[in-house]
């Protein structure tokens, strides 16, 4: 049979079927997405001395006025003797703040209707991510608010090697030098791009590390610039770069900032049989404070 090309022919197409009739597949996992890079506890000395202990505060004694040496002649020593002085002692408190938490419930019906997904594992992992990202941002804000030295970028909106060198010089004027461990330089990705694109970087890669240009990624923890260990995070505040001096236990200058944990990341669960569901809470309790502000430096307008 031959059909006229102008004749209208009715055909059953896939688009004509009800949506419920057309089969479809579901991916074999729930996509949780990416997470922010958490790095700011590197600028704190972490202690768990409050875990299981009475109280919600740690007080750190500080010599706010220190001794100054002087001289004395033999005659003055014989007539008036030595002049005795006493240092002034103050303290800084690290107080435990409000509980940080994420709470959620999972119904029995959800688990019955989609048994191929481990909903408990998926949601617990994401709740832990949310709590840790909250803490990381809070620690970042405390470090930035507590800085004792600062410079502005030489070129507005661009971070350069010279800006880092200038800030380190200001910190050295306050007697803060790198010890056995390198200071930490916190950057956001835009600032990392500024440094990697700089002409001085292309001309003198050794200035930034011992690696070749093609092998260098400043975001990797073993990379250095101007003697600083570089940590890059999308959680770093734009237009700011932060330097923290060595903050490890046993440092000869003492802690520059302390993060006290009262409750580490903890998962609690409760069954509500009458509602056919399981409730979950991920939580943490901590307090943070800057102890020695001049050991922290900030580059602004970069």
C-alpha positions in Angstrom: 0.0 0.0 0.0 1.3 3.4 -0.9 0.4 6.4 1.4 0.1 10.0 0.2 2.9 12.0 1.7 0.3 14.7 2.6 -1.9 12.2 4.5 -2.0 12.5 8.3 -1.0 9.3 10.0 -1.9 8.7 13.6 0.9 6.9 15.5 1.3 6.0 19.1 4.4 7.8 20.5 6.3 7.5 23.7 5.2 11.0 24.7 1.5 9.8 24.5 2.0 7.3 27.4 1.1 8.2 31.0 4.2 9.0 33.0 3.6 6.1 35.3 3.7 3.7 32.4 7.1 4.8 31.1 9.8 2.9 33.0 12.7 4.7 34.5 15.7 3.8 36.6 17.0 5.4 39.8 20.7 5.9 40.4 22.3 3.4 42.9 23.3 6.1 45.4 22.2 9.4 46.8 24.4 12.2 45.6 25.5 14.3 48.7 27.6 16.8 46.8 30.9 18.4 47.8 31.8 19.9 51.2 33.9 22.8 52.3 37.5 22.2 53.1 37.9 22.4 56.9 41.4 23.8 57.9 41.1 26.4 60.6 41.7 24.2 63.6 45.3 24.2 62.3 45.5 27.7 63.8 44.4 26.5 67.2 45.9 24.3 69.9 43.2 21.7 70.7 42.6 20.4 74.2 40.1 18.0 75.7 40.9 18.8 79.3 37.3 19.7 80.0 35.9 16.4 78.7 34.5 14.5 81.7 35.6 17.4 84.0 33.5 19.7 86.1 33.1 23.2 84.7 32.7 24.9 81.3 35.7 27.3 81.3 39.5 27.1 81.1 41.5 30.1 82.4 44.9 30.7 80.9 47.3 32.9 83.0 49.4 35.4 81.1 52.3 37.6 82.0 50.9 40.9 80.8 53.8 42.9 82.2 57.2 41.2 82.1 60.5 41.8 83.8 62.9 44.4 82.4 66.6 44.1 83.3 68.6 47.0 84.6 72.0 47.8 86.1 73.2 48.9 89.5 76.5 50.3 90.7 78.5 49.0 93.6 77.8 52.2 95.6 74.0 52.0 94.9 74.0 48.4 95.9 75.8 49.1 99.1 73.5 52.0 100.1 70.0 51.1 98.8 70.2 47.5 97.6 68.4 46.0 94.7 65.0 47.3 93.5 62.5 44.5 93.4 59.7 44.4 90.9 56.8 42.0 90.2 55.2 41.2 86.9 51.5 41.6 86.2 49.5 38.5 85.6 46.1 38.5 83.8 44.1 35.7 82.4 42.1 34.8 79.3 39.1 32.5 79.5 38.0 29.9 77.1 34.3 29.3 77.7 32.2 26.5 76.3 29.5 28.0 74.0 26.1 26.8 72.9 25.6 23.2 71.6 26.0 22.9 67.9 23.8 20.3 66.4 21.8 18.8 63.5 18.7 16.7 64.3 16.7 14.5 61.9 14.3 11.6 61.8 13.9 8.6 59.5 10.6 6.8 59.1 10.2 3.1 58.9 8.2 3.6 55.7 11.1 5.4 54.0 13.4 2.5 54.8 10.8 0.0 53.5 10.1 1.8 50.3 13.8 2.4 49.3 15.7 -0.4 50.9 18.6 0.0 48.4 19.7 3.2 50.2 21.4 3.2 53.5 19.6 6.3 54.7 21.0 6.2 58.2 24.6 6.3 56.9 23.9 8.9 54.3 22.2 11.3 56.7 24.5 10.8 59.6 27.5 11.6 57.4 25.9 14.8 56.1 24.9 15.9 59.6 28.5 15.4 60.8 29.7 17.4 57.8 27.3 20.3 58.7 28.4 20.4 62.3 32.1 20.3 61.5 31.7 23.1 58.8 29.9 25.2 61.4 32.7 24.8 63.8 35.4 25.5 61.2 33.7 28.7 60.2 33.3 29.8 63.9 37.0 29.1 64.5 38.0 31.1 61.4 36.0 34.1 62.7 37.6 33.9 66.1 41.1 33.9 64.6 40.4 36.8 62.3 38.7 38.8 65.0 41.7 38.2 67.3 44.6 39.3 65.1 47.2 41.6 66.5 49.0 42.6 63.3 47.7 43.6 59.9 48.7 45.1 56.5 46.7 46.0 53.4 47.5 44.5 50.0 49.9 46.5 47.9 47.5 46.2 45.0 43.9 46.3 45.9 42.1 43.0 45.2 45.3 41.0 44.5 47.5 39.0 46.9 51.2 39.2 46.2 54.3 37.6 47.7 55.4 41.0 49.0 52.2 41.3 51.0 53.0 38.1 52.8 56.6 39.2 53.4 55.4 42.6 54.8 53.0 40.9 57.3 55.7 38.5 58.5 58.0 41.5 59.0 55.4 43.2 61.2 55.0 40.0 63.3 58.7 39.7 63.7 58.8 43.2 65.1 56.7 41.8 67.9 59.2 38.9 68.4 57.2 36.3 66.6 59.5 34.2 64.4 58.9 30.8 62.9 60.0 28.1 65.2 60.5 24.4 64.3 57.2 24.4 62.5 56.3 26.8 59.7 53.6 29.4 60.2 50.3 28.6 58.5 49.0 30.8 55.7 45.2 30.5 55.1 44.0 31.5 51.7 40.9 31.3 49.6 41.1 29.9 46.0 41.1 33.4 44.4 44.3 34.3 46.4 45.9 31.0 45.5 45.2 31.9 41.8 46.8 35.3 42.3 50.0 33.7 43.6 50.1 31.0 41.0 49.6 33.5 38.2 52.2 36.0 39.4 55.1 36.7 37.1 57.5 36.2 40.0 56.1 32.8 40.5 56.7 31.8 36.9 60.2 33.3 36.9 61.4 32.0 40.3 59.4 28.9 41.3 62.0 28.1 44.0 60.9 31.2 45.8 57.6 29.4 46.6 58.8 25.8 47.1 61.4 23.3 45.9 58.9 21.8 43.4 58.7 22.6 39.7 56.0 25.0 38.5 54.0 22.1 37.0 54.2 20.1 40.2 53.3 22.9 42.6 49.8 23.2 44.1 49.7 25.7 47.0 46.6 24.0 48.4 48.6 20.9 49.3 49.7 20.9 52.9 53.4 20.3 52.2 53.7 23.4 50.0 55.2 26.7 51.3 55.4 30.3 50.3 57.6 32.8 52.1 58.3 30.2 54.7 54.6 29.6 55.4 52.7 26.4 55.1 49.8 27.1 52.7 46.2 25.9 53.4 43.6 26.8 50.8 39.9 26.6 51.7 36.7 27.8 50.0 35.6 28.7 53.5 38.3 31.4 53.9 36.8 34.9 53.9 37.2 36.6 50.5 39.7 39.5 50.3 41.5 38.4 53.5 44.6 36.2 54.1 45.5 35.0 57.5 48.8 33.9 59.0 49.1 32.0 62.3 52.4 31.3 64.0 53.3 27.8 65.3 50.6 26.6 67.7 51.6 23.1 68.7 51.9 21.7 72.3 55.3 22.4 73.7 55.9 25.5 71.6 58.4 27.7 73.5 56.1 30.8 73.3 53.0 29.0 74.5 49.7 28.6 72.7 48.5 31.5 70.5 44.9 30.3 70.4 43.1 27.4 72.2 40.1 25.3 71.2 38.7 23.4 74.2 36.4 20.5 73.5 33.8 19.7 76.1 31.9 17.2 73.9 33.4 15.8 70.7 31.2 15.1 67.7 28.6 12.8 69.3 25.7 10.8 67.8 22.6 10.1 69.9 19.5 8.1 68.8 16.0 7.6 70.1 13.3 5.3 68.9 9.7 6.5 68.7 7.7 3.4 68.1 4.3 5.1 68.2 5.3 7.3 65.3 7.2 4.6 63.4 10.5 6.5 63.2 14.0 6.8 64.5 15.4 10.2 65.7 19.0 11.1 65.4 21.0 14.1 66.8 24.7 14.9 65.9 26.1 17.5 68.3 29.3 19.0 69.6 30.3 21.5 72.4 33.4 23.6 72.4 34.9 27.0 73.2 37.7 28.9 71.4 39.8 32.0 72.2 42.9 33.8 71.0 45.6 34.0 73.7 48.4 35.9 72.0 47.1 38.3 69.3 50.4 39.4 67.9 51.1 35.8 66.7 48.2 36.2 64.3 48.4 38.5 61.2 45.9 39.5 58.5 46.3 40.8 55.0 43.2 42.8 54.0 41.9 44.1 50.6 43.5 41.2 48.8 
